[in-house]
Amino acid sequence: DNDVLFYSLPLFPSFSDLAAMNGMIEGVYEPVEHHWFHCEQQVDCKDSWFPFSREDSPRLEEAHKYGETRGVEEMVVATEGRRFDVRLKERRRYAVYWEQPPSEVRRCSWFHKGDKDISYTPYPEHTSLILEEAYMISVTLNDWTRKLEFPTGETVVLHSRMLMTQQQTIPSKYWISFPSASEQSRPRTVKRGLEGISIEIPEGEPYQVDHLVFMVHGVGPACDIQLRGVVQCVNDFRDASLSLLSSHFKQSQDGAHMGRVEFIPINWHRVLHGDATGVDEDIQRITLPSISRLRQFSNDTVLDLFFYNSPTYCKTIIDTVASEINRLHSIFLQRHPQFTGAVSLTGHSLGSLILFDLLTNQEIHNTDEKIVSSKQLTKCTSFEETLRNFGLGKFFQMLTKEQMDLESLTLCSETDLKDLGIPLGPRKKIMCLLKRWREKQESRTGTSQPVPGVPGVYSQVQEQPTLLSDAPSTSPVDYKYFDIGIGQVSIVYPQLAFQPQAFFALGSPIGMFLTVRGLKRIDPKYSLPTCKSFYNIFHPFDPVAFRIEPMVVTPGVDLPPMLIPHHKGRKRMHLELKDSLKRVSSDLLLSISTLRGAWQTLTTLPVNTLPPVASVGTTAALPPQESEGSRAQNGTVSPTEMKNISFGMLNGGRRFDYVLQEKPLESFNEYLFAIQSHLCYWDSEDTVLLLLREIYEGKGILL
């Protein structure tokens, strides 16, 4: 068995016996310091060992010694920001918030490394014990002539305290050439403890969590240009956040005013394409055999957009995202009972659209107001009683004067209620009441049919679908305009267990989807019901991203998006150079125009007796107030006009379109970096810093 190692050493007395013998101790032995490592398999199927942080390793060591002393059967230690649990007896590390195969854990003290290896590899624990015992004897007796031979063919030679090597012996039964062939491979370096090993040990993460962010991926299982999953990408995003917190918020961290932001991934792709739905098997049967790799890529990525527009799979995606967020939120609160911070949501690509639709259909739960429920609706016997039960009784006479009942009220939009003179608060109550009433009617008139491939799951199919268009249709999907005029697949949207503080959309197609759904403008008074902050972040070359501010501001106003500052505190050099060239050219043209006007004034004789004649094709001079400085070029607004522009309430009256600065290399060819620009957000420090700045600004902590 390769896991059982033996060594050829004669029997020696214990160290305590040696210490009792006067004159025999030639050196002083100091026990080795152990450090804990965990193993992760890389893309090339090689195992790489990573050290636990300087905070986690001592805690693991303390728990290990406590368990051995007290004889505890099993001990579990939370590590890495409480995202992983280490079971000491099993020597396994388990992920808490996402599915991941358990990884091996070692209590390490001895390491080896070959010439071609990048890093040191720890020996198994029982091998380290053997090496440590031999090292102790060599030190105490000052005898460095010992070899440790193992049945796997490895031989470790202890030359001195500072020089120890390992050689791989080739047994004679494996010889396939002449006996004169080399019997030993190149020796490997052996190290005791972490001294002399160039390895970076992380410092650890702050214990306090100030804010929680759930991150939802877009189409396909891969999230970045390296084809990594959402877990690996979010890990890098979290690492960048910790680095920026220590560099940009160092003063607040040193003053113990802040901790860290926790980022947790939400994976919905594996559920949609899992065995429960059977969608992959159904798609595979109708997929053409040609260009198989391209078709497989399309089935895994592009088809997710069509699945989301399907009533069956849209419900699956929405329910998966909402249930995962609520489940992980509950687990997080259990593991962080002292957490008092807020929660935000981040979505990339299609994930941002999923979150936008989910947040659009959230209900405001106010403790001072009654919440509309289906049970309360069932108890109501009349239109007047229904309004009275929900605090709307004073509007009964107004509505009956207009010959309104509950059925005719469902045909009204929020604009109709506004025209009747009903204030905003009661209007929202009525719209929520009507939504519940529709759900009640659908549950009565709808017929249940099983979702294909999902045992035990049923979907409601309308008997008589209501469409906006008068054209006949046989579609069982009810595309409705909701209160704000956004057409969505008619499904029952689940509710989140919390009210998000902010919603960050990365590389988002929300603007495009709202447009193709028939929405031309967003009401400036509209905001997400339970989320008051919204940020649309995109790269200038991202082919999937679209702006949203033009759907809110006055039509015809050309307003560029907000430029996200560089994380090093300045604009990129090539952009500064480009702006400088624009200013120089603009000033040069202005100087030429001024000189030309002065020359014409000097060379033209004044003719006071003749009135000015306006010939056809000439343009009159601009009045002084509309000439230079009052209006920007190319139709853009000037700083003075910016104050009069309303950006709506999607972000509390503030701007919400933010654009990243392209890198110098990307500016040479926009098309070459188009795909990469859509996947750049996961490792963009500028994006991470923007999130941190907006999150901590609400706590009164500024850069």
C-alpha positions as CSV (number, residue, x, y, z in Angstrom):
1,D,0.0,0.0,0.0
2,N,1.5,3.3,-1.1
3,D,-0.1,5.1,1.9
4,V,1.8,3.0,4.4
5,L,5.5,4.0,4.5
6,F,8.3,2.3,6.3
7,Y,11.9,3.4,7.0
8,S,15.1,1.4,7.8
9,L,16.3,2.6,11.2
10,P,17.5,0.7,14.2
11,L,15.6,1.0,17.4
12,F,16.6,4.0,19.5
13,P,15.6,5.1,23.0
14,S,13.1,7.9,23.3
15,F,14.2,11.5,23.5
16,S,13.4,11.7,27.2
17,D,15.8,8.8,27.8
18,L,18.5,10.5,25.7
19,A,18.1,13.7,27.7
20,A,18.7,11.8,30.9
21,M,22.1,10.6,29.8
22,N,24.8,13.0,30.6
23,G,27.3,13.8,27.9
24,M,25.4,12.2,25.1
25,I,23.4,15.2,23.9
26,E,25.4,17.0,21.3
27,G,22.7,19.4,20.1
28,V,19.5,21.0,21.1
29,Y,16.3,19.8,19.5
30,E,13.3,22.2,18.9
31,P,10.0,20.8,17.8
32,V,8.9,21.8,14.3
33,E,6.0,24.2,13.9
34,H,3.1,22.8,11.9
35,H,1.1,24.7,9.3
36,W,-2.2,23.4,7.8
37,F,-2.6,23.1,4.0
38,H,-5.5,22.1,1.7
39,C,-5.3,20.6,-1.7
40,E,-7.0,21.8,-4.9
41,Q,-6.9,20.1,-8.3
42,Q,-5.9,22.3,-11.1
43,V,-6.9,22.3,-14.8
44,D,-4.0,20.1,-15.7
45,C,-5.2,17.4,-13.1
46,K,-2.2,18.2,-10.9
47,D,-2.7,18.6,-7.2
48,S,-1.6,22.0,-5.7
49,W,-1.4,22.6,-2.0
50,F,-2.4,26.0,-0.6
51,P,-1.7,27.1,3.0
52,F,-4.5,28.2,5.3
53,S,-4.2,31.8,6.5
54,R,-2.3,32.9,9.5
55,E,-5.6,33.1,11.4
56,D,-7.1,29.8,10.4
57,S,-4.0,27.6,10.8
58,P,-3.5,28.3,14.5
59,R,-7.2,27.7,15.1
60,L,-6.9,24.4,13.3
61,E,-3.8,23.5,15.3
62,E,-5.5,24.4,18.6
63,A,-8.6,22.4,17.8
64,H,-6.4,19.4,16.8
65,K,-4.6,19.4,20.1
66,Y,-7.8,19.9,22.0
67,G,-9.4,17.0,20.3
68,E,-6.4,14.7,21.0
69,T,-6.2,15.8,24.6
70,R,-9.9,15.4,25.3
71,G,-10.5,12.5,23.1
72,V,-13.2,14.2,21.0
73,E,-14.5,12.1,18.2
74,E,-14.8,14.8,15.6
75,M,-14.2,18.5,15.5
76,V,-15.4,21.0,12.8
77,V,-13.6,24.3,12.3
78,A,-15.0,27.1,10.1
79,T,-12.3,28.6,7.9
80,E,-11.8,31.1,5.1
81,G,-14.4,33.6,6.2
82,R,-16.7,30.7,7.4
83,R,-17.2,29.6,3.8
84,F,-15.5,26.2,4.4
85,D,-15.8,23.7,7.2
86,V,-12.8,21.5,8.0
87,R,-13.5,18.1,9.6
88,L,-10.3,17.3,11.5
89,K,-10.8,13.6,11.9
90,E,-11.6,13.1,8.2
91,R,-9.0,15.6,7.2
92,R,-11.5,17.0,4.7
93,R,-12.5,20.6,3.8
94,Y,-16.2,21.1,2.7
95,A,-17.7,24.1,1.0
96,V,-20.8,25.6,2.8
97,Y,-22.5,27.8,0.2
98,W,-21.9,25.9,-3.1
99,E,-21.4,22.4,-4.3
100,Q,-17.8,21.4,-4.5
101,P,-16.0,18.1,-4.0
102,P,-14.3,17.9,-0.6
103,S,-10.6,18.5,-0.6
104,E,-7.8,16.9,1.4
105,V,-6.4,18.7,4.4
106,R,-2.9,18.1,6.0
107,R,-1.1,19.1,9.1
108,C,2.2,19.8,7.4
109,S,5.8,20.1,8.7
110,W,8.0,18.5,5.9
111,F,8.1,19.5,2.2
112,H,9.9,18.5,-0.9
113,K,10.4,20.1,-4.3
114,G,12.0,19.1,-7.6
115,D,14.0,21.3,-10.0
116,K,11.0,21.7,-12.4
117,D,8.4,22.1,-9.7
118,I,7.0,25.6,-9.0
119,S,6.2,25.1,-5.3
120,Y,6.9,22.8,-2.5
121,T,4.7,19.8,-1.8
122,P,4.0,18.7,1.8
123,Y,4.7,15.1,2.8
124,P,1.8,13.0,4.2
125,E,1.4,13.4,7.9
126,H,2.7,9.9,8.8
127,T,5.7,10.4,6.6
128,S,6.4,13.8,8.3
129,L,6.3,12.0,11.7
130,I,8.9,9.5,10.5
131,L,11.1,12.3,9.2
132,E,10.7,14.4,12.3
133,E,11.7,11.5,14.6
134,A,14.8,10.7,12.5
135,Y,15.7,14.5,12.5
136,M,15.3,14.6,16.3
137,I,17.7,11.6,16.7
138,S,20.2,13.1,14.3
139,V,20.2,16.4,16.2
140,T,20.5,14.9,19.6
141,L,23.3,12.5,18.6
142,N,24.9,14.8,16.0
143,D,24.8,11.9,13.7
144,W,23.9,12.9,10.1
145,T,24.7,9.6,8.3
146,R,21.2,8.2,8.1
147,K,19.0,7.2,5.2
148,L,15.3,6.7,5.3
149,E,14.1,4.3,2.6
150,F,10.5,3.8,1.7
151,P,8.8,1.0,-0.2
152,T,7.7,3.5,-2.9
153,G,11.3,3.9,-4.0
154,E,11.9,7.2,-2.2
155,T,15.1,7.7,-0.2
156,V,15.5,10.7,2.1
157,V,19.0,11.5,3.2
158,L,19.6,13.8,6.2
159,H,23.0,15.4,5.5
160,S,22.8,18.2,8.0
161,R,20.4,20.6,9.6
162,M,20.4,22.7,6.4
163,L,20.8,20.0,3.7
164,M,18.3,17.2,3.2
165,T,17.5,15.5,-0.1
166,Q,15.2,13.0,-1.6
167,Q,16.1,10.5,-4.4
168,Q,13.9,8.2,-6.4
169,T,15.4,4.8,-6.7
170,I,14.5,2.6,-9.7
171,P,14.1,-1.0,-8.5
172,S,15.9,-3.6,-10.7
173,K,12.6,-5.3,-11.7
174,Y,11.7,-2.2,-13.6
175,W,14.9,-2.1,-15.7
176,I,14.2,-2.3,-19.4
177,S,17.8,-1.5,-20.6
178,F,21.3,-2.3,-19.6
179,P,22.2,-2.3,-15.9
180,S,24.6,0.6,-16.6
181,A,21.6,2.9,-16.9
182,S,21.1,5.5,-14.2
183,E,19.6,4.0,-11.1
184,Q,18.7,7.2,-9.4
185,S,16.9,10.3,-10.5
186,R,17.9,13.9,-9.9
187,P,17.7,14.6,-6.1
188,R,14.9,16.7,-4.8
189,T,15.2,19.4,-2.1
190,V,13.7,18.6,1.3
191,K,12.7,21.3,3.8
192,R,11.7,21.1,7.4
193,G,9.1,23.7,8.4
194,L,8.2,26.8,6.5
195,E,11.6,28.5,7.0
196,G,13.4,28.8,3.7
197,I,10.3,28.1,1.7
198,S,9.1,30.9,-0.7
199,I,5.4,30.5,-0.1
200,E,2.9,33.3,0.4
201,I,0.7,32.7,3.4
202,P,-2.5,34.8,3.4
203,E,-3.1,37.0,6.4
204,G,-6.8,36.1,6.7
205,E,-10.0,38.0,6.4
206,P,-11.6,40.4,8.9
207,Y,-14.0,38.6,11.2
208,Q,-16.7,41.3,10.9
209,V,-18.9,41.2,7.8
210,D,-20.4,44.7,7.0
211,H,-22.3,43.8,3.9
212,L,-23.5,40.7,2.0
213,V,-23.7,40.5,-1.9
214,F,-25.2,37.7,-3.9
215,M,-23.8,37.4,-7.4
216,V,-25.8,35.8,-10.2
217,H,-24.1,34.6,-13.4
218,G,-25.2,35.0,-17.0
219,V,-25.7,32.4,-19.8
220,G,-23.7,29.2,-19.9
221,P,-21.6,27.5,-17.2
222,A,-18.5,29.5,-17.9
223,C,-18.2,33.1,-16.7
224,D,-14.9,34.5,-17.9
225,I,-12.4,34.2,-20.8
226,Q,-10.7,31.4,-19.0
227,L,-13.9,29.3,-19.0
228,R,-14.1,29.2,-15.2
229,G,-17.3,28.8,-13.3
230,V,-19.1,31.3,-11.2
231,V,-17.5,30.1,-7.9
232,Q,-14.0,30.7,-9.1
233,C,-14.8,34.1,-10.6
234,V,-16.6,35.2,-7.4
235,N,-13.6,34.1,-5.4
236,D,-11.3,36.4,-7.5
237,F,-13.9,39.2,-7.1
238,R,-13.8,38.7,-3.3
239,D,-10.0,38.6,-3.2
240,A,-9.9,41.9,-5.2
241,S,-12.4,43.4,-2.7
242,L,-10.2,42.4,0.3
243,S,-7.1,43.9,-1.4
244,L,-8.9,47.2,-2.2
245,L,-10.3,47.5,1.3
246,S,-6.8,47.2,2.8
247,S,-5.4,49.8,0.3
248,H,-8.2,52.3,-0.1
249,F,-10.0,52.0,3.2
250,K,-6.9,51.4,5.4
251,Q,-7.6,54.2,7.8
252,S,-11.2,53.0,8.5
253,Q,-10.0,49.4,8.9
254,D,-7.2,50.4,11.3
255,G,-9.8,52.3,13.3
256,A,-11.9,49.1,13.6
257,H,-14.8,50.9,11.9
258,M,-15.2,48.4,9.1
259,G,-14.7,44.7,8.3
260,R,-15.3,43.3,4.9
261,V,-17.9,42.5,2.2
262,E,-18.9,38.9,1.7
263,F,-19.7,37.8,-1.9
264,I,-21.6,34.6,-2.5
265,P,-22.3,33.1,-6.0
266,I,-25.7,31.9,-7.2
267,N,-25.6,29.1,-9.7
268,W,-28.8,28.5,-11.7
269,H,-27.4,27.0,-14.8
270,R,-26.8,23.5,-13.3
271,V,-30.4,23.3,-12.2
272,L,-31.8,24.3,-15.6
273,H,-29.5,21.8,-17.4
274,G,-29.7,19.1,-14.8
275,D,-31.4,15.8,-15.0
276,A,-34.5,17.2,-13.3
277,T,-35.6,19.3,-16.3
278,G,-34.4,17.0,-19.0
279,V,-33.9,20.0,-21.3
280,D,-30.4,18.9,-22.4
281,E,-31.7,15.5,-23.5
282,D,-34.6,17.1,-25.4
283,I,-32.4,19.6,-27.2
284,Q,-29.8,16.9,-28.1
285,R,-32.4,14.9,-29.9
286,I,-33.1,17.8,-32.3
287,T,-29.5,19.1,-32.7
288,L,-27.9,18.6,-36.1
289,P,-24.7,16.5,-36.1
290,S,-22.6,19.0,-38.0
291,I,-20.3,21.4,-36.4
292,S,-20.9,19.6,-33.1
293,R,-18.6,21.7,-30.9
294,L,-20.2,25.0,-32.0
295,R,-23.7,23.6,-31.6
296,Q,-22.8,22.3,-28.1
297,F,-21.5,25.7,-27.2
298,S,-24.7,27.3,-28.5
299,N,-26.9,24.8,-26.6
300,D,-25.1,25.6,-23.4
301,T,-25.0,29.3,-23.7
302,V,-27.2,31.1,-26.3
303,L,-30.2,28.9,-25.7
304,D,-30.4,30.1,-22.1
305,L,-31.9,33.4,-23.5
306,F,-34.7,31.5,-25.2
307,F,-35.2,29.3,-22.1
308,Y,-35.8,32.5,-20.1
309,N,-38.5,33.6,-22.5
310,S,-40.3,30.3,-22.1
311,P,-43.0,30.2,-19.5
312,T,-41.9,26.7,-18.2
313,Y,-38.2,27.3,-18.0
314,C,-38.5,31.0,-17.0
315,K,-40.3,29.8,-13.9
316,T,-37.6,27.3,-13.3
317,I,-34.8,29.9,-13.6
318,I,-36.6,32.5,-11.4
319,D,-37.5,30.0,-8.7
320,T,-34.0,28.6,-8.6
321,V,-32.4,32.1,-8.3
322,A,-34.9,33.2,-5.6
323,S,-34.8,30.0,-3.6
324,E,-31.0,29.8,-3.7
325,I,-30.7,33.4,-2.5
326,N,-33.1,32.9,0.3
327,R,-31.5,29.5,1.3
328,L,-28.0,30.9,1.3
329,H,-29.1,34.1,3.1
330,S,-30.6,31.9,5.9
331,I,-27.3,29.8,6.1
332,F,-25.3,33.0,6.2
333,L,-27.3,34.4,9.1
334,Q,-26.9,31.2,11.0
335,R,-23.1,31.3,10.6
336,H,-23.0,35.0,11.4
337,P,-25.5,35.6,14.2
338,Q,-24.0,39.1,14.9
339,F,-24.5,40.3,11.3
340,T,-26.4,43.6,11.2
341,G,-25.5,44.8,7.7
342,A,-27.6,45.1,4.5
343,V,-27.7,42.8,1.5
344,S,-27.2,43.7,-2.2
345,L,-27.6,41.8,-5.5
346,T,-25.2,41.7,-8.5
347,G,-26.1,40.2,-11.8
348,H,-23.9,39.6,-14.9
349,S,-25.4,39.6,-18.4
350,L,-28.7,37.5,-18.3
351,G,-28.3,37.3,-14.6
352,S,-28.9,41.0,-14.3
353,L,-32.2,40.7,-16.3
354,I,-33.3,37.8,-14.0
355,L,-32.7,39.9,-10.9
356,F,-34.4,43.0,-12.5
357,D,-37.5,41.0,-13.3
358,L,-37.5,39.5,-9.8
359,L,-37.1,42.8,-8.1
360,T,-39.7,44.4,-10.3
361,N,-42.3,41.9,-8.9
362,Q,-41.4,42.2,-5.2
363,E,-44.0,43.4,-2.8
364,I,-43.5,46.0,-0.1
365,H,-44.1,44.6,3.3
366,N,-44.7,47.5,5.7
367,T,-45.4,46.7,9.3
368,D,-47.7,49.7,9.6
369,E,-49.9,48.6,6.7
370,K,-52.0,45.5,6.0
371,I,-50.5,43.1,3.5
372,V,-52.7,41.8,0.7
373,S,-53.0,38.0,0.8
374,S,-55.1,35.4,-1.0
375,K,-56.7,34.3,2.3
376,Q,-57.9,37.8,3.0
377,L,-59.3,38.0,-0.5
378,T,-61.2,34.7,-0.1
379,K,-63.0,36.1,3.0
380,C,-64.2,39.2,1.2
381,T,-67.8,38.9,-0.1
382,S,-68.3,42.3,-1.8
383,F,-66.4,45.0,-3.5
384,E,-67.0,47.5,-0.7
385,E,-65.8,45.0,1.9
386,T,-62.7,44.2,-0.2
387,L,-61.7,47.8,-0.3
388,R,-62.5,48.4,3.4
389,N,-60.4,45.4,4.5
390,F,-57.4,46.9,2.8
391,G,-57.8,50.4,4.1
392,L,-59.3,51.7,0.8
393,G,-62.9,52.1,2.0
394,K,-63.0,55.9,1.5
395,F,-62.5,55.4,-2.3
396,F,-65.6,53.2,-2.6
397,Q,-68.0,56.0,-3.5
398,M,-65.5,57.5,-6.0
399,L,-65.2,54.1,-7.8
400,T,-68.9,53.3,-7.7
401,K,-69.6,56.8,-9.1
402,E,-67.5,55.7,-12.1
403,Q,-69.6,52.4,-12.2
404,M,-66.5,50.4,-11.1
405,D,-66.5,46.9,-9.6
406,L,-63.7,44.5,-8.8
407,E,-63.7,43.0,-12.3
408,S,-63.7,46.3,-14.1
409,L,-61.1,47.6,-11.7
410,T,-58.7,44.9,-12.9
411,L,-58.8,46.5,-16.4
412,C,-57.5,49.8,-15.1
413,S,-53.9,50.7,-15.2
414,E,-52.1,52.8,-12.7
415,T,-52.4,55.8,-15.0
416,D,-56.2,55.4,-15.0
417,L,-56.2,55.4,-11.2
418,K,-54.1,58.5,-11.2
419,D,-56.5,60.2,-13.5
420,L,-59.3,59.5,-11.0
421,G,-57.4,61.5,-8.4
422,I,-56.2,58.5,-6.3
423,P,-52.9,59.3,-4.5
424,L,-49.8,57.3,-5.0
425,G,-50.0,55.2,-1.8
426,P,-53.5,54.0,-2.3
427,R,-52.8,53.4,-6.0
428,K,-50.0,51.0,-5.1
429,K,-52.3,49.2,-2.6
430,I,-54.9,48.8,-5.3
431,M,-52.4,47.5,-7.9
432,C,-51.2,45.0,-5.3
433,L,-54.8,44.0,-4.5
434,L,-55.6,43.5,-8.2
435,K,-52.5,41.4,-8.7
436,R,-53.6,39.0,-5.9
437,W,-57.1,38.9,-7.3
438,R,-55.7,37.9,-10.8
439,E,-53.6,35.1,-9.1
440,K,-56.8,33.9,-7.3
441,Q,-58.8,33.9,-10.6
442,E,-55.9,32.1,-12.4
443,S,-55.8,29.4,-9.8
444,R,-59.5,28.8,-10.2
445,T,-59.8,28.9,-14.0
446,G,-56.3,27.5,-14.9
447,T,-55.7,23.9,-15.6
448,S,-52.7,22.1,-14.1
449,Q,-50.4,20.2,-16.4
450,P,-47.1,18.6,-15.4
451,V,-43.9,20.3,-16.4
452,P,-42.0,18.1,-18.9
453,G,-39.2,16.3,-17.3
454,V,-39.9,17.6,-13.8
455,P,-41.8,15.0,-11.7
456,G,-44.2,16.5,-9.2
457,V,-44.0,20.0,-10.6
458,Y,-47.0,21.6,-12.3
459,S,-47.6,24.8,-14.2
460,Q,-50.8,26.8,-14.5
461,V,-52.0,27.2,-18.1
462,Q,-54.6,29.9,-18.9
463,E,-57.8,28.7,-20.6
464,Q,-58.3,32.1,-22.2
465,P,-55.1,34.0,-22.5
466,T,-55.4,37.8,-22.5
467,L,-53.1,39.6,-24.9
468,L,-52.5,43.2,-25.5
469,S,-52.9,42.8,-29.2
470,D,-56.3,42.2,-30.8
471,A,-54.8,39.7,-33.2
472,P,-55.8,36.1,-32.5
473,S,-53.2,33.9,-30.8
474,T,-53.1,30.4,-29.5
475,S,-50.2,31.0,-27.2
476,P,-50.8,29.8,-23.6
477,V,-48.5,32.6,-22.3
478,D,-50.0,35.7,-21.0
479,Y,-47.7,38.7,-21.8
480,K,-49.0,41.6,-19.8
481,Y,-48.0,45.1,-19.2
482,F,-47.4,45.4,-15.5
483,D,-47.8,48.6,-13.5
484,I,-44.8,50.2,-15.0
485,G,-45.3,49.0,-18.5
486,I,-42.8,46.1,-18.7
487,G,-44.0,43.1,-20.5
488,Q,-42.9,39.8,-18.9
489,V,-43.9,36.2,-19.0
490,S,-46.9,35.8,-16.7
491,I,-45.6,33.7,-13.9
492,V,-45.9,33.9,-10.1
493,Y,-42.7,35.6,-9.0
494,P,-41.3,34.4,-5.6
495,Q,-40.5,36.9,-2.9
496,L,-37.1,37.5,-1.3
497,A,-36.6,37.2,2.4
498,F,-35.0,40.6,2.6
499,Q,-35.1,44.1,1.0
500,P,-31.9,44.7,-1.0
501,Q,-29.9,47.8,-0.5
502,A,-28.6,48.0,-4.0
503,F,-28.7,46.2,-7.3
504,F,-25.6,46.2,-9.5
505,A,-26.0,45.1,-13.2
506,L,-22.8,44.2,-15.0
507,G,-22.7,44.0,-18.8
508,S,-26.5,44.1,-18.7
509,P,-29.0,43.7,-21.6
510,I,-31.9,45.1,-19.5
511,G,-32.4,48.2,-21.7
512,M,-32.6,46.1,-24.8
513,F,-35.1,43.6,-23.3
514,L,-37.3,46.4,-22.0
515,T,-37.3,47.9,-25.5
516,V,-38.2,44.7,-27.4
517,R,-41.0,44.1,-24.8
518,G,-42.6,47.3,-26.0
519,L,-41.4,49.7,-23.4
520,K,-40.2,53.0,-24.9
521,R,-39.8,55.0,-21.7
522,I,-39.6,54.3,-18.0
523,D,-41.6,56.5,-15.7
524,P,-39.2,58.8,-13.9
525,K,-41.2,58.3,-10.7
526,Y,-40.7,54.5,-10.8
527,S,-38.2,52.7,-8.6
528,L,-37.8,49.0,-7.8
529,P,-40.3,48.3,-5.0
530,T,-37.9,47.0,-2.4
531,C,-34.6,48.2,-3.8
532,K,-33.8,51.9,-3.9
533,S,-30.4,51.9,-5.5
534,F,-29.6,50.7,-9.0
535,Y,-26.3,50.8,-11.0
536,N,-25.9,49.8,-14.7
537,I,-22.1,49.1,-15.1
538,F,-20.7,48.3,-18.6
539,H,-17.5,48.2,-20.6
540,P,-17.6,50.6,-23.7
541,F,-16.9,47.7,-26.1
542,D,-19.3,45.2,-24.5
543,P,-21.6,44.0,-27.3
544,V,-24.3,42.7,-24.9
545,A,-24.5,45.7,-22.6
546,F,-27.1,48.5,-23.2
547,R,-27.8,51.8,-21.5
548,I,-30.9,52.6,-19.5
549,E,-30.6,56.3,-18.7
550,P,-31.9,57.4,-22.2
551,M,-35.2,55.6,-21.4
552,V,-35.7,57.9,-18.3
553,V,-34.3,61.3,-19.3
554,T,-36.0,63.7,-21.7
555,P,-35.8,62.4,-25.3
556,G,-33.2,64.0,-27.4
557,V,-30.8,64.7,-24.6
558,D,-27.4,63.2,-25.5
559,L,-25.9,62.5,-22.1
560,P,-22.8,60.4,-21.9
561,P,-22.5,57.8,-19.1
562,M,-20.6,58.4,-15.9
563,L,-16.9,57.4,-16.2
564,I,-15.8,55.0,-13.5
565,P,-12.5,56.3,-12.0
566,H,-9.4,54.1,-12.2
567,H,-8.7,52.3,-9.0
568,K,-5.3,54.0,-8.9
569,G,-7.0,57.4,-8.6
570,R,-6.6,58.8,-12.1
571,K,-7.8,58.4,-15.6
572,R,-5.9,56.0,-17.8
573,M,-3.0,57.7,-19.6
574,H,-4.2,57.1,-23.1
575,L,-7.6,58.6,-22.3
576,E,-5.9,61.6,-20.8
577,L,-3.8,62.0,-23.9
578,K,-6.9,61.7,-26.1
579,D,-8.7,64.4,-24.0
580,S,-5.7,66.7,-24.2
581,L,-5.5,66.4,-28.0
582,K,-9.2,67.2,-28.2
583,R,-8.8,70.3,-26.1
584,V,-5.7,71.4,-28.1
585,S,-7.6,71.0,-31.4
586,S,-10.6,72.7,-30.0
587,D,-8.6,75.7,-28.7
588,L,-6.7,75.8,-32.1
589,L,-9.9,76.0,-34.1
590,L,-11.3,78.6,-31.7
591,S,-8.1,80.7,-32.1
592,I,-8.3,80.4,-35.9
593,S,-11.9,81.4,-35.9
594,T,-11.2,84.4,-33.6
595,L,-8.3,85.6,-35.8
596,R,-10.4,85.2,-39.0
597,G,-13.2,87.3,-37.4
598,A,-10.8,90.0,-36.3
599,W,-9.2,90.1,-39.8
600,Q,-12.6,90.5,-41.4
601,T,-13.5,93.3,-39.0
602,L,-10.4,95.2,-39.8
603,T,-10.6,94.7,-43.6
604,T,-14.3,95.4,-44.0
605,L,-15.4,99.0,-44.5
606,P,-18.4,100.1,-42.4
607,V,-21.6,100.8,-44.5
608,N,-24.1,102.5,-42.3
609,T,-26.4,103.7,-45.0
610,L,-27.4,100.3,-46.2
611,P,-29.5,97.8,-44.2
612,P,-28.0,94.2,-43.7
613,V,-29.2,91.8,-46.4
614,A,-29.8,88.2,-45.4
615,S,-29.1,86.0,-48.5
616,V,-30.5,82.6,-48.9
617,G,-28.3,79.9,-47.4
618,T,-26.6,82.0,-44.8
619,T,-27.0,81.4,-41.1
620,A,-27.6,84.1,-38.6
621,A,-25.1,84.6,-35.8
622,L,-26.0,83.0,-32.5
623,P,-27.1,85.4,-29.8
624,P,-24.5,85.8,-27.1
625,Q,-26.3,83.6,-24.5
626,E,-26.3,80.7,-26.9
627,S,-22.8,80.9,-28.3
628,E,-19.6,79.6,-26.8
629,G,-19.8,77.9,-23.4
630,S,-23.6,77.7,-23.0
631,R,-24.2,74.5,-24.9
632,A,-21.8,71.6,-25.4
633,Q,-20.8,70.3,-28.9
634,N,-22.5,67.4,-30.7
635,G,-25.8,67.9,-28.9
636,T,-24.5,67.0,-25.4
637,V,-25.6,69.0,-22.5
638,S,-23.6,71.6,-20.7
639,P,-22.8,71.6,-16.9
640,T,-25.4,74.3,-16.4
641,E,-28.1,72.2,-18.1
642,M,-27.2,69.1,-16.2
643,K,-28.9,70.4,-13.0
644,N,-32.2,70.6,-14.8
645,I,-32.2,66.9,-16.0
646,S,-34.2,64.4,-14.0
647,F,-32.7,60.9,-13.8
648,G,-35.8,59.3,-12.3
649,M,-36.0,57.3,-9.0
650,L,-34.3,54.1,-10.1
651,N,-31.2,55.2,-8.2
652,G,-32.9,57.7,-5.8
653,G,-32.5,60.6,-8.3
654,R,-28.9,59.9,-9.0
655,R,-27.3,58.7,-12.2
656,F,-27.0,55.0,-12.8
657,D,-25.2,54.4,-16.1
658,Y,-21.5,53.8,-15.4
659,V,-18.9,53.0,-18.0
660,L,-15.5,51.5,-17.4
661,Q,-12.3,52.9,-19.0
662,E,-10.9,50.7,-21.7
663,K,-7.3,49.5,-21.4
664,P,-4.7,51.0,-23.8
665,L,-4.4,47.7,-25.7
666,E,-8.1,47.4,-26.1
667,S,-8.4,50.9,-27.7
668,F,-6.4,49.7,-30.7
669,N,-9.1,47.3,-31.9
670,E,-12.6,47.4,-30.4
671,Y,-13.8,44.3,-32.3
672,L,-10.9,42.1,-31.2
673,F,-11.7,42.6,-27.5
674,A,-15.5,42.6,-27.8
675,I,-16.0,39.2,-26.3
676,Q,-13.4,39.7,-23.6
677,S,-15.0,43.0,-22.7
678,H,-18.2,41.2,-21.8
679,L,-16.4,38.9,-19.5
680,C,-14.0,41.4,-17.9
681,Y,-16.1,42.4,-14.9
682,W,-15.1,39.5,-12.6
683,D,-11.5,40.6,-12.5
684,S,-12.0,44.4,-12.9
685,E,-10.7,46.2,-9.9
686,D,-12.4,49.4,-11.1
687,T,-15.8,47.6,-10.9
688,V,-15.0,46.2,-7.4
689,L,-14.0,49.6,-6.1
690,L,-17.2,51.1,-7.4
691,L,-19.3,48.5,-5.5
692,L,-17.3,49.1,-2.4
693,R,-17.6,52.8,-2.6
694,E,-21.3,52.8,-3.1
695,I,-21.8,50.1,-0.3
696,Y,-19.8,52.0,2.3
697,E,-21.0,55.4,1.3
698,G,-24.4,54.4,2.8
699,K,-22.5,53.7,6.1
700,G,-20.9,57.1,6.1
701,I,-17.4,55.6,5.2
702,L,-15.8,57.4,2.3
703,L,-12.6,56.8,0.3
